[in-house]
Amino acid sequence: MSDIDQLNASLLAEIAAADDETALEAVRVSALGKKGSVSELLKTLGAMTPEERQSKGAAINVLKNAVTEALTARKTTLRQAAIDARLKAETVDVSLPVRSSPAERGRIHPISQIVDEITAIFADMGFSIAEGPDIETDYYNFTALNFPEGHPAREMHDTFFFNPDENGERKVLRTHTSPVQVRTMEAQTPPIRIIIPGKTYRQDSDATHSPMFHQVEGLVVDKKANVANLRWVLEEFCKTFFEVNSVTMRFRPSFFPFTEPSFEVDIQCDRSGPIVKFGEGTDWMEILGCGMVHPNVLRYGGLDPDEYQGFAWGMGLDRIAMLKYGMPDLRDFFNADVRWMTHYG
Ligand SMILES: CNC(=O)COc1cccc(Nc2cc(Cl)ccn2)c1
């Protein structure tokens, strides 16, 4: 066997024995690198006679091509083997049962569950869902909702204010989701039937008040909308939400700048036991505020109160969720304690 045949055999054996790309690269450098065995052979051609160079040169080129092809083939094999190994290691067996621990499964936060549940109930009644900015202008959060200048709600003790911007305008963190309703009245010709879930903010924090809380408000504006319609809409909602066939509600006269008349609504329940029961009992639980949209608010929305009427309501979601889930402390909603989530989620 010639020295070229011996080199060919040993290089092909080294290439076959390389079990990863690093080892294979080392073999390539040892054969085809500047000081590689094949490169050294090619350098000997210079000192040969033309006849020797012709025969030896051809043989060395055959060797070089054979080694190059073997290196390429081996690299492809190794790459495919690496892909197969990953596929095997990372394969997810979708036929496996779900993980035992709920905490590992991940879950929907109870507030999100309640938002989905309430918006689904109103969506079934023909309402659309509207959203708006959490950072609102003073105009949409107060003025367009008929809050007079100097109203206490406009004070710092209740509302988060931003520093005035370059135009001297002071933005606020919205204290309710009502601004979205004004924006909708400006943008949409009645009939309007919208439900607005969202975060709201107030300078308040104790066992039943969190500085960030969730509200759902609703608005109906049409050529004919009255208190009887309002009562029906809220009764239908409560029966579905509290899962009872009949519900007794009490409308107590109240006051909100943006509604006239205004009411606070209680639902009859039984609070004698550890868990509040709805649809029975002789106790009352306040669940929401509502009323006929004040004519000034219709006007701010660009509507003529002689042509259109409306009613609206608002409820604190966190409070409703505490009622439904029987939770003692509102602040637990936002502590992201896995034990709490496991229990309520
Ligand atoms: C937690 N929420 C409450 O205690 C009371 O919320 C309420 C009560 C009555 C009406 C509304 N919203 C509303 C919005 C517009 Cl644009 C016009 C008229 N009203 C919200």
The ligand as a Tripos MOL2 file, in Angstrom:
@<TRIPOS>MOLECULE
LIG
   20    21     1     0     0
SMALL
NO_CHARGES

@<TRIPOS>ATOM
      1 C1        -68.8000   51.3450   42.3680 C.3       1 LIG1
      2 N1        -69.6670   52.2100   41.6760 N.am      1 LIG1
      3 C2        -70.5900   52.9590   42.2910 C.2       1 LIG1
      4 O1        -70.7430   52.9010   43.5160 O.2       1 LIG1
      5 C3        -71.4910   53.8550   41.5040 C.3       1 LIG1
      6 O2        -71.1970   53.7220   40.1420 O.3       1 LIG1
      7 C4        -72.0840   54.3010   39.2850 C.ar      1 LIG1
      8 C5        -73.3490   54.6040   39.6880 C.ar      1 LIG1
      9 C6        -74.1810   55.1940   38.7590 C.ar      1 LIG1
     10 C7        -73.7420   55.4490   37.4590 C.ar      1 LIG1
     11 C8        -72.4330   55.1360   37.1300 C.ar      1 LIG1
     12 N2        -71.8940   55.4390   35.8810 N.pl3     1 LIG1
     13 C9        -72.3220   56.3990   35.0390 C.ar      1 LIG1
     14 C10       -71.5550   56.7330   33.9440 C.ar      1 LIG1
     15 C11       -72.0050   57.7140   33.1080 C.ar      1 LIG1
     16 CL1       -71.0760   58.1720   31.7260 Cl        1 LIG1
     17 C12       -73.1880   58.3660   33.3410 C.ar      1 LIG1
     18 C13       -73.9050   57.9950   34.4580 C.ar      1 LIG1
     19 N3        -73.4730   57.0410   35.3100 N.ar      1 LIG1
     20 C14       -71.6160   54.5470   38.0410 C.ar      1 LIG1
@<TRIPOS>BOND
     1     1     2 1
     2     2     3 1
     3     3     4 2
     4     3     5 1
     5     5     6 1
     6     6     7 1
     7     7     8 ar
     8     7    20 ar
     9     8     9 ar
    10     9    10 ar
    11    10    11 ar
    12    11    12 1
    13    11    20 ar
    14    12    13 1
    15    13    14 ar
    16    13    19 ar
    17    14    15 ar
    18    15    16 1
    19    15    17 ar
    20    17    18 ar
    21    18    19 ar
@<TRIPOS>SUBSTRUCTURE
     1 LIG1         1 GROUP 0 **** ****
